Amino acid sequence: MTSDWPPDRGIRRTVRALGVAGLAVTATGAALEAMWLLGLGVWGIIAAMGIEIVYRP
Protein backbone atom coordinates (compact mmCIF):
# COMPACT_ATOMS: atom_id res chain seq x y z
CA MET A 1 0.00 0.00 0.00
CA THR A 2 1.51 3.30 -1.03
CA SER A 3 0.88 6.49 0.80
CA ASP A 4 0.26 9.87 -0.79
CA TRP A 5 1.27 11.71 2.35
CA PRO A 6 3.79 14.39 1.20
CA PRO A 7 6.60 13.48 3.63
CA ASP A 8 6.41 9.85 2.44
CA ARG A 9 6.87 10.99 -1.14
CA GLY A 10 9.84 13.12 -0.12
CA ILE A 11 11.54 10.26 1.69
CA ARG A 12 10.87 7.91 -1.22
CA ARG A 13 12.33 10.46 -3.65
CA THR A 14 15.40 10.97 -1.42
CA VAL A 15 16.04 7.24 -1.11
CA ARG A 16 15.74 6.75 -4.86
CA ALA A 17 18.01 9.71 -5.60
CA LEU A 18 20.67 8.49 -3.17
CA GLY A 19 20.44 4.96 -4.55
CA VAL A 20 20.72 6.02 -8.19
CA ALA A 21 23.54 8.46 -7.46
CA GLY A 22 25.35 5.80 -5.41
CA LEU A 23 25.05 3.25 -8.20
CA ALA A 24 26.27 5.74 -10.79
CA VAL A 25 29.28 6.79 -8.72
CA THR A 26 30.08 3.16 -7.89
CA ALA A 27 29.97 2.18 -11.57
CA THR A 28 32.15 5.16 -12.50
CA GLY A 29 34.64 4.30 -9.76
CA ALA A 30 34.80 0.68 -10.88
CA ALA A 31 35.30 1.70 -14.52
CA LEU A 32 38.04 4.19 -13.67
CA GLU A 33 39.54 1.93 -10.97
CA ALA A 34 39.27 4.81 -8.51
CA MET A 35 38.78 3.39 -5.04
CA TRP A 36 37.69 6.70 -3.55
CA LEU A 37 34.82 6.96 -6.05
CA LEU A 38 33.92 3.34 -5.43
CA GLY A 39 33.85 3.96 -1.68
CA LEU A 40 31.83 7.14 -2.05
CA GLY A 41 29.24 5.33 -4.16
CA VAL A 42 28.96 2.48 -1.70
CA TRP A 43 28.41 4.93 1.15
CA GLY A 44 25.64 6.56 -0.89
CA ILE A 45 23.94 3.20 -1.29
CA ILE A 46 24.40 2.45 2.42
CA ALA A 47 22.83 5.82 3.29
CA ALA A 48 19.85 5.11 1.03
CA MET A 49 19.29 1.68 2.58
CA GLY A 50 19.74 3.07 6.10
CA ILE A 51 17.13 5.77 5.53
CA GLU A 52 14.75 3.20 4.04
CA ILE A 53 15.19 0.79 6.96
CA VAL A 54 14.84 3.45 9.65
CA TYR A 55 11.94 5.29 8.03
CA ARG A 56 9.85 2.26 7.10
CA PRO A 57 7.43 1.48 9.96
QUIVEN-V35046 format. One record per run of one state. SS is the DSSP state (H for helix, E for strand, - for the rest). FROM is the first residue (numbers start at 1). TO is the last residue. Records with the same first field share a line. If there is no record, write none. Layout:
SS->FROM-TO ; FROM-TO
//
This chain:
-->1-5 ; 33-34 ; 56-57
H->6-32 ; 35-55
//
